[in-house]
Amino acid sequence: MKSPRHPLTLTFIICMLVAYAIPLHAQEKVSRVSLPGTEIRSLKSTNTGEQYDIYVHPVANADPHARYPVVFILDAQWDFPMITGIYGGLNYDEFVPNVILVGITYSGDNPDYGSLRAMDMTPTALANVPGSGRAPQFLSFIKEELIPFVEAEYNADSAGRTLMGSSYGGLFTVYALLHEPDLFTRYVAPSSAFHWDNGVIFQYEEALGKERSDLPVKLFMTAGEQEGVGMIDPMFKLKKALESRNYPNLKVDATVVQGARHSSVKPESFMRGMRYVFAPDTLQLAPELLAPVAGKYKLDIPEPEEIILTITQEGNQLFAESQWDWGKIELFAESETTFFFEQFNGRIMIERNGDEMINKLKIDLGSVLTAHRIEE
């Protein structure tokens, strides 16, 4: 006769299986996601007294003899991973050249980012924000300590630096522009806290306007549509004030990002901002300087291939068409002898001989091709 099955037997088996399963799961190795091609350096500032973590994304496969522009990013603890991804797409699509990304954040296991950034990125001290008003010292840290470190350790170009920051970071970005206007040439400032201390930033703008006759920089600002007039109106007020100075070489743009709030404004803002500040400068050439360029050109390529490039003129604008799947696209003047395509990274270069017709082009699409004028 079989002995009856004890009701605890099944329970015992289940418990044993669970007991063995848990250690097996616990032994599974879990690794953190990291950003490929990046590194972390550390600097102790004598200006602010803070220890900073510096996130760096060097140029991959960099030419050891080349120097690359540097983009400095505030609030790297939040924005460096996002901007690294945005830059990768813009660089792949050839809207932005190879650059070195440098992010600034704070060291330690659990830094109080909110308090620390409120100290470093605000220009004046307010009683209700402890430690605020340290922007002068933070700017000195960037100028006297961080930039020399980056330029000593990496193949960084000392010209054409970019500064980007949002919120308090945007406030500081424009503060840096108005107090050290020659330190950077490109600025991107989404959702900036221009209301700080009753709009003290406008006093700084007025003071700079009395000191300088030119401001050769590019500034791109945004605010989120759903942030309201408290963020939107000061942005346009600052744009209007800067434009009223009639600086010959200032380029400034301000836009409202539709459907965005204070944090969601950032991805589109940094994408559009980087495109704006890195876009080639354009010249408006007189029609008589464009007329000698118009015509048909045959590319110097082996037969039986034949590609004809047709350049036409409409007023003070040139257009290019060919068998390549371009359609009819605009050519923009970078100088009297260099024209570029906005849709992709490409240039057409000419050599002028007075007002004679241009007979030869150089077309740079990554590799340089030549083309000669043919009869219509």
NORDA-V250929 format. One record per pair of residues at least 4 apart in sequence whose ideal C-beta (glycine too) atoms are under 6 Angstrom apart, sorted by the first residue. I is the first residue (numbers start at 1). J is the second residue. Records with the same first field share a line. If there is no record, write none. Layout:
I->J + J
//
This chain:
5->9
8->12
35->81 + 84
37->60
38->57
39->56
40->53 + 55
41->54
42->53 + 107
43->52 + 54
44->51
45->50 + 141 + 145
47->137 + 140 + 141
48->137 + 138 + 141
51->107
52->104
53->105 + 107
55->76 + 80 + 103
56->102
57->84 + 101
58->100 + 154
59->68 + 98
62->155
67->155 + 157
68->98 + 99 + 100 + 157
69->99 + 157 + 160
70->100 + 102 + 156 + 161
71->99 + 101 + 162
72->102 + 163
73->79 + 80 + 83 + 103 + 164
74->104 + 165 + 169
75->79 + 169
76->80 + 103 + 104 + 105
77->105 + 113
79->83
80->103
83->87 + 270
86->270 + 271
87->91
90->95 + 96 + 274
91->96
94->345
95->275
96->274 + 278
100->154 + 156
102->150
106->111 + 116
112->116
113->117
117->121 + 168
118->129 + 132
119->131 + 132 + 134
120->134 + 138
121->168 + 169 + 172
122->132 + 133 + 135 + 196
123->135 + 175
124->133 + 197 + 200
125->132 + 133
126->132
134->138
135->172 + 175
139->176
140->144
141->145
142->146
143->183
150->154 + 156
151->156 + 158
160->185
161->184
162->186
163->173 + 176 + 184 + 187
164->188
165->169 + 170 + 172 + 173
166->170 + 190 + 191 + 266
167->191 + 193
168->193
170->189 + 190 + 191 + 192
171->192 + 193 + 196
173->187 + 189
174->189
176->180
177->181 + 187
178->204 + 205 + 208
181->215
185->217
186->218 + 277
187->219
188->220 + 273
189->221
190->222 + 265 + 266 + 269
191->223 + 262 + 265
194->201 + 234
205->241
208->212
209->245
214->247 + 248 + 249
215->247 + 250
216->249
218->251 + 277
219->252
220->253 + 273 + 276 + 277
221->235 + 254
222->255 + 257 + 265 + 269
223->227 + 231 + 232 + 235 + 256
224->257 + 260 + 261 + 265
225->256 + 258 + 259
226->261
227->231 + 262
229->233
232->256
235->254
236->254
239->252 + 254
242->252
253->276
257->265 + 268
260->264 + 265
265->269
266->270
268->272
269->273
274->278
280->334 + 340
282->332
283->333
285->289 + 290 + 333
287->316
290->313 + 318
292->357 + 358
293->311 + 358
294->311 + 312 + 313
295->373
296->308 + 310 + 374
297->309 + 361 + 371 + 373
298->308 + 374
299->307 + 369 + 371
300->370
301->305
307->323
309->322 + 371
310->321
311->318 + 320
312->319
313->318
318->331
319->328 + 330
320->329 + 331
321->328
329->343
331->339
332->340
333->339
334->338 + 340
337->350
338->347 + 349
339->348
340->347
341->346
346->365
347->364
348->361 + 363
349->362
350->358
359->373
360->372
361->371
362->368 + 370
363->369
364->368
//
